[in-house]
Amino acid sequence: MSPNCCLNSSAFSIYLDHGLPPTSTKNLIHLSQRVRTGNIAKYDNSQHYGEPVPPVYDMTAIPNEFPLVFTYGWKDALYDVMDVQLLLNDLKDHHPNNLDVLSR
């Protein structure tokens, strides 16, 4: 496990002993799909979409006036600086007064 600003690695076994925060299996599969493909796409459901690859979300379809805030940690094990930069590249035309990026 990589270092994380918000997770005490020495206490990780305690977290596991007491259970992880609840989430559905579908959420975990969707996260692994994101990591595996490198795309921010809809849940992989070929029966629903009729395609072998799920549609990618069009981040440029987010209205430019819609306020967005991105937060991430420099040592985040799930989403790192490169992930945030890829997303910001997709939002390069977003109005700068409506886009905040906070890091720790």
Gaussian input, Z-matrix of N, CA and C with variables (Angstrom, degrees):
# hf/3-21g

backbone

0 1
 N
 C     1     B1
 C     2     B2     1     A1
 N     3     B3     2     A2     1     D1
 C     4     B4     3     A3     2     D2
 C     5     B5     4     A4     3     D3
 N     6     B6     5     A5     4     D4
 C     7     B7     6     A6     5     D5
 C     8     B8     7     A7     6     D6
 N     9     B9     8     A8     7     D7
 C    10    B10     9     A9     8     D8
 C    11    B11    10    A10     9     D9
 N    12    B12    11    A11    10    D10
 C    13    B13    12    A12    11    D11
 C    14    B14    13    A13    12    D12
 N    15    B15    14    A14    13    D13
 C    16    B16    15    A15    14    D14
 C    17    B17    16    A16    15    D15
 N    18    B18    17    A17    16    D16
 C    19    B19    18    A18    17    D17
 C    20    B20    19    A19    18    D18
 N    21    B21    20    A20    19    D19
 C    22    B22    21    A21    20    D20
 C    23    B23    22    A22    21    D21
 N    24    B24    23    A23    22    D22
 C    25    B25    24    A24    23    D23
 C    26    B26    25    A25    24    D24
 N    27    B27    26    A26    25    D25
 C    28    B28    27    A27    26    D26
 C    29    B29    28    A28    27    D27
 N    30    B30    29    A29    28    D28
 C    31    B31    30    A30    29    D29
 C    32    B32    31    A31    30    D30
 N    33    B33    32    A32    31    D31
 C    34    B34    33    A33    32    D32
 C    35    B35    34    A34    33    D33
 N    36    B36    35    A35    34    D34
 C    37    B37    36    A36    35    D35
 C    38    B38    37    A37    36    D36
 N    39    B39    38    A38    37    D37
 C    40    B40    39    A39    38    D38
 C    41    B41    40    A40    39    D39
 N    42    B42    41    A41    40    D40
 C    43    B43    42    A42    41    D41
 C    44    B44    43    A43    42    D42
 N    45    B45    44    A44    43    D43
 C    46    B46    45    A45    44    D44
 C    47    B47    46    A46    45    D45
 N    48    B48    47    A47    46    D46
 C    49    B49    48    A48    47    D47
 C    50    B50    49    A49    48    D48
 N    51    B51    50    A50    49    D49
 C    52    B52    51    A51    50    D50
 C    53    B53    52    A52    51    D51
 N    54    B54    53    A53    52    D52
 C    55    B55    54    A54    53    D53
 C    56    B56    55    A55    54    D54
 N    57    B57    56    A56    55    D55
 C    58    B58    57    A57    56    D56
 C    59    B59    58    A58    57    D57
 N    60    B60    59    A59    58    D58
 C    61    B61    60    A60    59    D59
 C    62    B62    61    A61    60    D60
 N    63    B63    62    A62    61    D61
 C    64    B64    63    A63    62    D62
 C    65    B65    64    A64    63    D63
 N    66    B66    65    A65    64    D64
 C    67    B67    66    A66    65    D65
 C    68    B68    67    A67    66    D66
 N    69    B69    68    A68    67    D67
 C    70    B70    69    A69    68    D68
 C    71    B71    70    A70    69    D69
 N    72    B72    71    A71    70    D70
 C    73    B73    72    A72    71    D71
 C    74    B74    73    A73    72    D72
 N    75    B75    74    A74    73    D73
 C    76    B76    75    A75    74    D74
 C    77    B77    76    A76    75    D75
 N    78    B78    77    A77    76    D76
 C    79    B79    78    A78    77    D77
 C    80    B80    79    A79    78    D78
 N    81    B81    80    A80    79    D79
 C    82    B82    81    A81    80    D80
 C    83    B83    82    A82    81    D81
 N    84    B84    83    A83    82    D82
 C    85    B85    84    A84    83    D83
 C    86    B86    85    A85    84    D84
 N    87    B87    86    A86    85    D85
 C    88    B88    87    A87    86    D86
 C    89    B89    88    A88    87    D87
 N    90    B90    89    A89    88    D88
 C    91    B91    90    A90    89    D89
 C    92    B92    91    A91    90    D90
 N    93    B93    92    A92    91    D91
 C    94    B94    93    A93    92    D92
 C    95    B95    94    A94    93    D93
 N    96    B96    95    A95    94    D94
 C    97    B97    96    A96    95    D95
 C    98    B98    97    A97    96    D96
 N    99    B99    98    A98    97    D97
 C   100   B100    99    A99    98    D98
 C   101   B101   100   A100    99    D99
 N   102   B102   101   A101   100   D100
 C   103   B103   102   A102   101   D101
 C   104   B104   103   A103   102   D102
 N   105   B105   104   A104   103   D103
 C   106   B106   105   A105   104   D104
 C   107   B107   106   A106   105   D105
 N   108   B108   107   A107   106   D106
 C   109   B109   108   A108   107   D107
 C   110   B110   109   A109   108   D108
 N   111   B111   110   A110   109   D109
 C   112   B112   111   A111   110   D110
 C   113   B113   112   A112   111   D111
 N   114   B114   113   A113   112   D112
 C   115   B115   114   A114   113   D113
 C   116   B116   115   A115   114   D114
 N   117   B117   116   A116   115   D115
 C   118   B118   117   A117   116   D116
 C   119   B119   118   A118   117   D117
 N   120   B120   119   A119   118   D118
 C   121   B121   120   A120   119   D119
 C   122   B122   121   A121   120   D120
 N   123   B123   122   A122   121   D121
 C   124   B124   123   A123   122   D122
 C   125   B125   124   A124   123   D123
 N   126   B126   125   A125   124   D124
 C   127   B127   126   A126   125   D125
 C   128   B128   127   A127   126   D126
 N   129   B129   128   A128   127   D127
 C   130   B130   129   A129   128   D128
 C   131   B131   130   A130   129   D129
 N   132   B132   131   A131   130   D130
 C   133   B133   132   A132   131   D131
 C   134   B134   133   A133   132   D132
 N   135   B135   134   A134   133   D133
 C   136   B136   135   A135   134   D134
 C   137   B137   136   A136   135   D135
 N   138   B138   137   A137   136   D136
 C   139   B139   138   A138   137   D137
 C   140   B140   139   A139   138   D138
 N   141   B141   140   A140   139   D139
 C   142   B142   141   A141   140   D140
 C   143   B143   142   A142   141   D141
 N   144   B144   143   A143   142   D142
 C   145   B145   144   A144   143   D143
 C   146   B146   145   A145   144   D144
 N   147   B147   146   A146   145   D145
 C   148   B148   147   A147   146   D146
 C   149   B149   148   A148   147   D147
 N   150   B150   149   A149   148   D148
 C   151   B151   150   A150   149   D149
 C   152   B152   151   A151   150   D150
 N   153   B153   152   A152   151   D151
 C   154   B154   153   A153   152   D152
 C   155   B155   154   A154   153   D153
 N   156   B156   155   A155   154   D154
 C   157   B157   156   A156   155   D155
 C   158   B158   157   A157   156   D156
 N   159   B159   158   A158   157   D157
 C   160   B160   159   A159   158   D158
 C   161   B161   160   A160   159   D159
 N   162   B162   161   A161   160   D160
 C   163   B163   162   A162   161   D161
 C   164   B164   163   A163   162   D162
 N   165   B165   164   A164   163   D163
 C   166   B166   165   A165   164   D164
 C   167   B167   166   A166   165   D165
 N   168   B168   167   A167   166   D166
 C   169   B169   168   A168   167   D167
 C   170   B170   169   A169   168   D168
 N   171   B171   170   A170   169   D169
 C   172   B172   171   A171   170   D170
 C   173   B173   172   A172   171   D171
 N   174   B174   173   A173   172   D172
 C   175   B175   174   A174   173   D173
 C   176   B176   175   A175   174   D174
 N   177   B177   176   A176   175   D175
 C   178   B178   177   A177   176   D176
 C   179   B179   178   A178   177   D177
 N   180   B180   179   A179   178   D178
 C   181   B181   180   A180   179   D179
 C   182   B182   181   A181   180   D180
 N   183   B183   182   A182   181   D181
 C   184   B184   183   A183   182   D182
 C   185   B185   184   A184   183   D183
 N   186   B186   185   A185   184   D184
 C   187   B187   186   A186   185   D185
 C   188   B188   187   A187   186   D186
 N   189   B189   188   A188   187   D187
 C   190   B190   189   A189   188   D188
 C   191   B191   190   A190   189   D189
 N   192   B192   191   A191   190   D190
 C   193   B193   192   A192   191   D191
 C   194   B194   193   A193   192   D192
 N   195   B195   194   A194   193   D193
 C   196   B196   195   A195   194   D194
 C   197   B197   196   A196   195   D195
 N   198   B198   197   A197   196   D196
 C   199   B199   198   A198   197   D197
 C   200   B200   199   A199   198   D198
 N   201   B201   200   A200   199   D199
 C   202   B202   201   A201   200   D200
 C   203   B203   202   A202   201   D201
 N   204   B204   203   A203   202   D202
 C   205   B205   204   A204   203   D203
 C   206   B206   205   A205   204   D204
 N   207   B207   206   A206   205   D205
 C   208   B208   207   A207   206   D206
 C   209   B209   208   A208   207   D207
 N   210   B210   209   A209   208   D208
 C   211   B211   210   A210   209   D209
 C   212   B212   211   A211   210   D210
 N   213   B213   212   A212   211   D211
 C   214   B214   213   A213   212   D212
 C   215   B215   214   A214   213   D213
 N   216   B216   215   A215   214   D214
 C   217   B217   216   A216   215   D215
 C   218   B218   217   A217   216   D216
 N   219   B219   218   A218   217   D217
 C   220   B220   219   A219   218   D218
 C   221   B221   220   A220   219   D219
 N   222   B222   221   A221   220   D220
 C   223   B223   222   A222   221   D221
 C   224   B224   223   A223   222   D222
 N   225   B225   224   A224   223   D223
 C   226   B226   225   A225   224   D224
 C   227   B227   226   A226   225   D225
 N   228   B228   227   A227   226   D226
 C   229   B229   228   A228   227   D227
 C   230   B230   229   A229   228   D228
 N   231   B231   230   A230   229   D229
 C   232   B232   231   A231   230   D230
 C   233   B233   232   A232   231   D231
 N   234   B234   233   A233   232   D232
 C   235   B235   234   A234   233   D233
 C   236   B236   235   A235   234   D234
 N   237   B237   236   A236   235   D235
 C   238   B238   237   A237   236   D236
 C   239   B239   238   A238   237   D237
 N   240   B240   239   A239   238   D238
 C   241   B241   240   A240   239   D239
 C   242   B242   241   A241   240   D240
 N   243   B243   242   A242   241   D241
 C   244   B244   243   A243   242   D242
 C   245   B245   244   A244   243   D243
 N   246   B246   245   A245   244   D244
 C   247   B247   246   A246   245   D245
 C   248   B248   247   A247   246   D246
 N   249   B249   248   A248   247   D247
 C   250   B250   249   A249   248   D248
 C   251   B251   250   A250   249   D249
 N   252   B252   251   A251   250   D250
 C   253   B253   252   A252   251   D251
 C   254   B254   253   A253   252   D252
 N   255   B255   254   A254   253   D253
 C   256   B256   255   A255   254   D254
 C   257   B257   256   A256   255   D255
 N   258   B258   257   A257   256   D256
 C   259   B259   258   A258   257   D257
 C   260   B260   259   A259   258   D258
 N   261   B261   260   A260   259   D259
 C   262   B262   261   A261   260   D260
 C   263   B263   262   A262   261   D261
 N   264   B264   263   A263   262   D262
 C   265   B265   264   A264   263   D263
 C   266   B266   265   A265   264   D264
 N   267   B267   266   A266   265   D265
 C   268   B268   267   A267   266   D266
 C   269   B269   268   A268   267   D267
 N   270   B270   269   A269   268   D268
 C   271   B271   270   A270   269   D269
 C   272   B272   271   A271   270   D270
 N   273   B273   272   A272   271   D271
 C   274   B274   273   A273   272   D272
 C   275   B275   274   A274   273   D273
 N   276   B276   275   A275   274   D274
 C   277   B277   276   A276   275   D275
 C   278   B278   277   A277   276   D276
 N   279   B279   278   A278   277   D277
 C   280   B280   279   A279   278   D278
 C   281   B281   280   A280   279   D279
 N   282   B282   281   A281   280   D280
 C   283   B283   282   A282   281   D281
 C   284   B284   283   A283   282   D282
 N   285   B285   284   A284   283   D283
 C   286   B286   285   A285   284   D284
 C   287   B287   286   A286   285   D285
 N   288   B288   287   A287   286   D286
 C   289   B289   288   A288   287   D287
 C   290   B290   289   A289   288   D288
 N   291   B291   290   A290   289   D289
 C   292   B292   291   A291   290   D290
 C   293   B293   292   A292   291   D291
 N   294   B294   293   A293   292   D292
 C   295   B295   294   A294   293   D293
 C   296   B296   295   A295   294   D294
 N   297   B297   296   A296   295   D295
 C   298   B298   297   A297   296   D296
 C   299   B299   298   A298   297   D297
 N   300   B300   299   A299   298   D298
 C   301   B301   300   A300   299   D299
 C   302   B302   301   A301   300   D300
 N   303   B303   302   A302   301   D301
 C   304   B304   303   A303   302   D302
 C   305   B305   304   A304   303   D303
 N   306   B306   305   A305   304   D304
 C   307   B307   306   A306   305   D305
 C   308   B308   307   A307   306   D306
 N   309   B309   308   A308   307   D307
 C   310   B310   309   A309   308   D308
 C   311   B311   310   A310   309   D309

   B1=1.4447
   B2=1.5219
   B3=1.3311
   B4=1.4591
   B5=1.5273
   B6=1.3408
   B7=1.4630
   B8=1.5215
   B9=1.3032
   B10=1.4568
   B11=1.5173
   B12=1.3252
   B13=1.4619
   B14=1.5136
   B15=1.3185
   B16=1.4606
   B17=1.5242
   B18=1.3027
   B19=1.4583
   B20=1.5202
   B21=1.2938
   B22=1.4552
   B23=1.5284
   B24=1.3299
   B25=1.4666
   B26=1.5244
   B27=1.3277
   B28=1.4682
   B29=1.5264
   B30=1.3223
   B31=1.4657
   B32=1.5263
   B33=1.3391
   B34=1.4621
   B35=1.5241
   B36=1.3347
   B37=1.4689
   B38=1.5269
   B39=1.3230
   B40=1.4745
   B41=1.5222
   B42=1.3446
   B43=1.4626
   B44=1.5251
   B45=1.3244
   B46=1.4632
   B47=1.5262
   B48=1.3401
   B49=1.4644
   B50=1.5218
   B51=1.3216
   B52=1.4620
   B53=1.5262
   B54=1.2908
   B55=1.4591
   B56=1.5149
   B57=1.3072
   B58=1.4540
   B59=1.5209
   B60=1.3306
   B61=1.4661
   B62=1.5247
   B63=1.3091
   B64=1.4675
   B65=1.5268
   B66=1.2998
   B67=1.4577
   B68=1.5215
   B69=1.3034
   B70=1.4577
   B71=1.5239
   B72=1.3091
   B73=1.4621
   B74=1.5209
   B75=1.3295
   B76=1.4592
   B77=1.5356
   B78=1.3368
   B79=1.4711
   B80=1.5207
   B81=1.3239
   B82=1.4622
   B83=1.5246
   B84=1.3201
   B85=1.4678
   B86=1.5264
   B87=1.3421
   B88=1.4610
   B89=1.5344
   B90=1.3257
   B91=1.4612
   B92=1.5275
   B93=1.3312
   B94=1.4660
   B95=1.5276
   B96=1.3297
   B97=1.4664
   B98=1.5290
   B99=1.3135
   B100=1.4677
   B101=1.5315
   B102=1.3175
   B103=1.4680
   B104=1.5239
   B105=1.3265
   B106=1.4660
   B107=1.5300
   B108=1.3482
   B109=1.4656
   B110=1.5212
   B111=1.3318
   B112=1.4603
   B113=1.5143
   B114=1.3297
   B115=1.4643
   B116=1.5194
   B117=1.3212
   B118=1.4548
   B119=1.5250
   B120=1.3177
   B121=1.4598
   B122=1.5183
   B123=1.3059
   B124=1.4579
   B125=1.5249
   B126=1.3147
   B127=1.4573
   B128=1.5223
   B129=1.3189
   B130=1.4639
   B131=1.5230
   B132=1.3199
   B133=1.4577
   B134=1.5283
   B135=1.3263
   B136=1.4691
   B137=1.5238
   B138=1.3333
   B139=1.4671
   B140=1.5258
   B141=1.3285
   B142=1.4662
   B143=1.5281
   B144=1.3465
   B145=1.4611
   B146=1.5211
   B147=1.3295
   B148=1.4541
   B149=1.5214
   B150=1.3276
   B151=1.4590
   B152=1.5256
   B153=1.3316
   B154=1.4683
   B155=1.5308
   B156=1.3427
   B157=1.4648
   B158=1.5262
   B159=1.3323
   B160=1.4662
   B161=1.5282
   B162=1.3365
   B163=1.4671
   B164=1.5335
   B165=1.3272
   B166=1.4639
   B167=1.5283
   B168=1.3340
   B169=1.4616
   B170=1.5208
   B171=1.3255
   B172=1.4583
   B173=1.5242
   B174=1.3270
   B175=1.4614
   B176=1.5279
   B177=1.3301
   B178=1.4636
   B179=1.5232
   B180=1.3327
   B181=1.4645
   B182=1.5303
   B183=1.3372
   B184=1.4627
   B185=1.5225
   B186=1.3304
   B187=1.4692
   B188=1.5334
   B189=1.3302
   B190=1.4652
   B191=1.5183
   B192=1.3313
   B193=1.4631
   B194=1.5335
   B195=1.3234
   B196=1.4668
   B197=1.5260
   B198=1.3479
   B199=1.4691
   B200=1.5305
   B201=1.3301
   B202=1.4645
   B203=1.5236
   B204=1.3227
   B205=1.4607
   B206=1.5196
   B207=1.3334
   B208=1.4609
   B209=1.5177
   B210=1.3099
   B211=1.4606
   B212=1.5270
   B213=1.3203
   B214=1.4624
   B215=1.5160
   B216=1.3035
   B217=1.4601
   B218=1.5153
   B219=1.3131
   B220=1.4584
   B221=1.5187
   B222=1.3201
   B223=1.4650
   B224=1.5234
   B225=1.3149
   B226=1.4560
   B227=1.5258
   B228=1.3288
   B229=1.4669
   B230=1.5270
   B231=1.3397
   B232=1.4605
   B233=1.5260
   B234=1.3170
   B235=1.4641
   B236=1.5144
   B237=1.3104
   B238=1.4552
   B239=1.5247
   B240=1.3102
   B241=1.4568
   B242=1.5261
   B243=1.3230
   B244=1.4728
   B245=1.5224
   B246=1.3409
   B247=1.4621
   B248=1.5253
   B249=1.3238
   B250=1.4632
   B251=1.5237
   B252=1.3212
   B253=1.4611
   B254=1.5274
   B255=1.3272
   B256=1.4690
   B257=1.5223
   B258=1.3186
   B259=1.4618
   B260=1.5263
   B261=1.3218
   B262=1.4648
   B263=1.5277
   B264=1.3269
   B265=1.4698
   B266=1.5188
   B267=1.3346
   B268=1.4652
   B269=1.5238
   B270=1.3263
   B271=1.4646
   B272=1.5291
   B273=1.3257
   B274=1.4680
   B275=1.5273
   B276=1.3316
   B277=1.4642
   B278=1.5246
   B279=1.3371
   B280=1.4667
   B281=1.5314
   B282=1.3230
   B283=1.4676
   B284=1.5288
   B285=1.3472
   B286=1.4738
   B287=1.5266
   B288=1.3329
   B289=1.4686
   B290=1.5222
   B291=1.3166
   B292=1.4660
   B293=1.5222
   B294=1.3217
   B295=1.4613
   B296=1.5287
   B297=1.3174
   B298=1.4654
   B299=1.5161
   B300=1.3217
   B301=1.4595
   B302=1.5234
   B303=1.3247
   B304=1.4611
   B305=1.5145
   B306=1.3206
   B307=1.4630
   B308=1.5162
   B309=1.3004
   B310=1.4570
   B311=1.5082
   A1=108.15
   A2=116.28
   A3=120.36
   A4=110.40
   A5=117.31
   A6=120.45
   A7=111.10
   A8=116.01
   A9=121.20
   A10=108.18
   A11=116.28
   A12=120.48
   A13=112.57
   A14=117.33
   A15=120.76
   A16=113.25
   A17=117.89
   A18=121.57
   A19=109.25
   A20=116.09
   A21=121.79
   A22=107.57
   A23=116.95
   A24=120.30
   A25=112.47
   A26=117.83
   A27=118.99
   A28=111.60
   A29=116.72
   A30=120.24
   A31=111.92
   A32=116.98
   A33=120.08
   A34=112.22
   A35=117.39
   A36=119.68
   A37=110.84
   A38=117.36
   A39=120.59
   A40=109.59
   A41=116.11
   A42=119.65
   A43=110.78
   A44=116.54
   A45=120.30
   A46=111.36
   A47=116.73
   A48=120.29
   A49=111.91
   A50=116.39
   A51=120.82
   A52=111.94
   A53=116.89
   A54=121.37
   A55=112.39
   A56=114.74
   A57=121.13
   A58=109.12
   A59=117.56
   A60=118.96
   A61=109.60
   A62=116.76
   A63=118.82
   A64=112.27
   A65=115.23
   A66=122.87
   A67=106.52
   A68=115.95
   A69=118.46
   A70=110.25
   A71=114.88
   A72=120.53
   A73=109.51
   A74=116.21
   A75=120.65
   A76=110.90
   A77=117.45
   A78=120.20
   A79=111.14
   A80=116.63
   A81=120.36
   A82=111.37
   A83=116.90
   A84=120.70
   A85=109.95
   A86=116.65
   A87=120.65
   A88=110.29
   A89=117.49
   A90=121.10
   A91=110.55
   A92=117.11
   A93=119.53
   A94=110.72
   A95=117.01
   A96=121.47
   A97=109.37
   A98=117.23
   A99=122.27
   A100=110.41
   A101=116.01
   A102=120.73
   A103=110.40
   A104=116.37
   A105=121.96
   A106=112.22
   A107=117.10
   A108=120.52
   A109=113.61
   A110=116.56
   A111=119.65
   A112=113.02
   A113=117.59
   A114=122.50
   A115=110.91
   A116=115.08
   A117=120.15
   A118=105.22
   A119=115.29
   A120=121.21
   A121=110.42
   A122=114.53
   A123=120.06
   A124=109.23
   A125=115.70
   A126=121.24
   A127=109.37
   A128=116.78
   A129=122.68
   A130=110.14
   A131=115.73
   A132=121.70
   A133=107.95
   A134=116.33
   A135=120.66
   A136=112.31
   A137=117.48
   A138=119.26
   A139=110.41
   A140=116.57
   A141=120.63
   A142=111.60
   A143=117.12
   A144=120.71
   A145=113.19
   A146=117.61
   A147=120.65
   A148=112.97
   A149=117.32
   A150=122.82
   A151=108.81
   A152=117.93
   A153=119.59
   A154=113.00
   A155=116.88
   A156=121.70
   A157=108.26
   A158=118.13
   A159=119.57
   A160=111.66
   A161=116.82
   A162=120.03
   A163=111.20
   A164=115.45
   A165=121.61
   A166=107.86
   A167=116.34
   A168=119.87
   A169=109.23
   A170=116.36
   A171=122.15
   A172=107.96
   A173=116.57
   A174=120.68
   A175=111.74
   A176=117.47
   A177=119.90
   A178=111.43
   A179=117.28
   A180=120.79
   A181=111.99
   A182=117.37
   A183=120.32
   A184=107.04
   A185=118.28
   A186=119.91
   A187=111.58
   A188=116.80
   A189=122.16
   A190=113.27
   A191=116.94
   A192=119.84
   A193=112.37
   A194=117.01
   A195=121.59
   A196=109.25
   A197=117.98
   A198=119.09
   A199=112.06
   A200=116.51
   A201=122.63
   A202=109.75
   A203=115.90
   A204=121.75
   A205=107.39
   A206=116.84
   A207=122.50
   A208=108.01
   A209=116.29
   A210=120.79
   A211=108.11
   A212=115.17
   A213=119.69
   A214=108.73
   A215=115.71
   A216=121.64
   A217=109.91
   A218=116.78
   A219=121.32
   A220=112.05
   A221=116.70
   A222=120.23
   A223=110.69
   A224=116.65
   A225=121.94
   A226=109.17
   A227=116.76
   A228=121.22
   A229=112.25
   A230=118.13
   A231=120.02
   A232=112.89
   A233=116.76
   A234=120.34
   A235=108.15
   A236=116.60
   A237=119.89
   A238=110.98
   A239=115.89
   A240=122.31
   A241=111.10
   A242=117.81
   A243=120.91
   A244=111.32
   A245=117.50
   A246=120.55
   A247=110.65
   A248=115.73
   A249=120.26
   A250=109.77
   A251=117.58
   A252=120.94
   A253=111.47
   A254=117.74
   A255=120.48
   A256=110.86
   A257=115.95
   A258=120.11
   A259=110.68
   A260=116.96
   A261=120.08
   A262=111.46
   A263=117.65
   A264=120.46
   A265=110.57
   A266=116.53
   A267=120.61
   A268=111.71
   A269=116.15
   A270=121.34
   A271=111.74
   A272=117.35
   A273=120.98
   A274=112.99
   A275=118.20
   A276=121.16
   A277=112.66
   A278=116.50
   A279=120.20
   A280=108.96
   A281=116.48
   A282=120.58
   A283=109.76
   A284=118.33
   A285=120.90
   A286=114.29
   A287=118.17
   A288=120.08
   A289=112.13
   A290=116.96
   A291=121.46
   A292=112.43
   A293=116.57
   A294=120.59
   A295=109.62
   A296=115.52
   A297=121.16
   A298=109.34
   A299=115.86
   A300=121.80
   A301=107.05
   A302=115.36
   A303=121.44
   A304=108.86
   A305=116.40
   A306=119.41
   A307=109.40
   A308=113.94
   A309=120.09
   A310=108.42
   D1=135.51
   D2=179.88
   D3=-78.99
   D4=159.18
   D5=179.12
   D6=-60.46
   D7=148.49
   D8=-178.36
   D9=-141.63
   D10=131.15
   D11=-178.04
   D12=-65.67
   D13=-24.49
   D14=-171.24
   D15=-110.62
   D16=3.82
   D17=-178.21
   D18=-130.09
   D19=119.39
   D20=178.86
   D21=-78.14
   D22=107.77
   D23=-174.52
   D24=-62.45
   D25=-29.69
   D26=178.92
   D27=-71.28
   D28=-20.08
   D29=179.42
   D30=-97.81
   D31=1.53
   D32=-175.23
   D33=-58.94
   D34=-39.95
   D35=179.77
   D36=-63.55
   D37=-31.80
   D38=176.69
   D39=-65.45
   D40=-43.20
   D41=177.86
   D42=-59.60
   D43=-42.85
   D44=179.83
   D45=-66.22
   D46=-38.61
   D47=178.94
   D48=-62.45
   D49=-32.81
   D50=-177.00
   D51=-97.86
   D52=1.59
   D53=177.07
   D54=91.58
   D55=144.66
   D56=176.83
   D57=-80.47
   D58=160.52
   D59=176.82
   D60=-57.72
   D61=142.21
   D62=-176.60
   D63=-67.24
   D64=141.12
   D65=172.42
   D66=-156.85
   D67=162.64
   D68=-179.31
   D69=-83.46
   D70=156.92
   D71=175.67
   D72=-59.70
   D73=-35.73
   D74=-179.82
   D75=-61.08
   D76=-39.29
   D77=177.14
   D78=-61.71
   D79=-42.84
   D80=-179.62
   D81=-67.05
   D82=-38.86
   D83=177.41
   D84=-64.90
   D85=-41.40
   D86=179.59
   D87=-64.09
   D88=-40.53
   D89=176.99
   D90=-62.97
   D91=-43.81
   D92=179.87
   D93=-65.64
   D94=-34.20
   D95=175.95
   D96=-61.81
   D97=-42.05
   D98=179.59
   D99=-63.28
   D100=-44.48
   D101=-179.72
   D102=-66.62
   D103=-42.58
   D104=-176.33
   D105=-66.54
   D106=-41.83
   D107=-174.21
   D108=-94.36
   D109=-24.70
   D110=-175.65
   D111=78.55
   D112=7.92
   D113=-179.73
   D114=-111.75
   D115=151.75
   D116=170.18
   D117=-96.50
   D118=97.74
   D119=-173.16
   D120=-128.09
   D121=166.05
   D122=176.01
   D123=-65.98
   D124=163.27
   D125=179.48
   D126=-56.80
   D127=135.81
   D128=-177.44
   D129=-69.33
   D130=97.73
   D131=-177.79
   D132=-136.68
   D133=82.44
   D134=-174.92
   D135=-61.95
   D136=-29.39
   D137=177.84
   D138=-65.44
   D139=-38.33
   D140=-177.94
   D141=-74.95
   D142=-45.01
   D143=-175.52
   D144=-90.34
   D145=-17.10
   D146=-178.89
   D147=69.10
   D148=20.93
   D149=179.59
   D150=-132.49
   D151=150.27
   D152=179.07
   D153=-71.94
   D154=-21.06
   D155=-179.22
   D156=-119.64
   D157=130.58
   D158=-178.69
   D159=-69.23
   D160=151.32
   D161=178.49
   D162=-64.08
   D163=139.35
   D164=177.09
   D165=-82.45
   D166=139.72
   D167=175.95
   D168=-67.30
   D169=135.60
   D170=177.12
   D171=-90.37
   D172=96.51
   D173=-176.53
   D174=-66.83
   D175=-22.89
   D176=178.41
   D177=-72.80
   D178=-11.10
   D179=177.60
   D180=-78.58
   D181=-10.54
   D182=176.30
   D183=-68.78
   D184=125.25
   D185=-178.60
   D186=-56.06
   D187=136.58
   D188=-177.07
   D189=-60.09
   D190=-26.36
   D191=-178.54
   D192=-88.29
   D193=-3.79
   D194=179.99
   D195=-73.83
   D196=122.59
   D197=-178.83
   D198=-70.74
   D199=133.17
   D200=179.58
   D201=-128.82
   D202=141.95
   D203=174.59
   D204=-131.20
   D205=126.64
   D206=175.86
   D207=-112.30
   D208=129.55
   D209=175.42
   D210=-123.76
   D211=141.61
   D212=177.74
   D213=-159.59
   D214=160.66
   D215=177.11
   D216=-105.56
   D217=146.47
   D218=-179.42
   D219=-61.70
   D220=-25.83
   D221=-179.42
   D222=-115.34
   D223=29.30
   D224=-179.58
   D225=-66.38
   D226=129.21
   D227=-176.88
   D228=-77.32
   D229=-21.11
   D230=-177.16
   D231=-99.62
   D232=-46.51
   D233=-178.95
   D234=-126.48
   D235=124.94
   D236=-176.93
   D237=-113.93
   D238=-174.01
   D239=-177.58
   D240=-57.47
   D241=-40.23
   D242=-179.95
   D243=-63.59
   D244=-39.47
   D245=178.08
   D246=-62.16
   D247=-44.90
   D248=179.70
   D249=-64.00
   D250=-42.07
   D251=-179.90
   D252=-63.28
   D253=-40.24
   D254=177.08
   D255=-60.43
   D256=-42.61
   D257=179.21
   D258=-66.91
   D259=-42.70
   D260=178.73
   D261=-63.96
   D262=-33.42
   D263=176.12
   D264=-60.83
   D265=-38.21
   D266=178.05
   D267=-70.01
   D268=-22.26
   D269=-177.41
   D270=-107.53
   D271=24.82
   D272=-173.75
   D273=-61.52
   D274=-23.64
   D275=179.78
   D276=-93.99
   D277=1.86
   D278=179.90
   D279=-67.03
   D280=142.25
   D281=-179.18
   D282=-60.94
   D283=123.11
   D284=-174.11
   D285=-60.78
   D286=-26.63
   D287=178.19
   D288=-74.30
   D289=-10.19
   D290=-179.07
   D291=-112.84
   D292=16.85
   D293=-178.03
   D294=-136.95
   D295=115.31
   D296=178.00
   D297=-118.36
   D298=139.36
   D299=176.14
   D300=-124.08
   D301=120.69
   D302=-179.21
   D303=-117.20
   D304=131.05
   D305=178.50
   D306=-131.35
   D307=158.63
   D308=179.34
   D309=-134.16

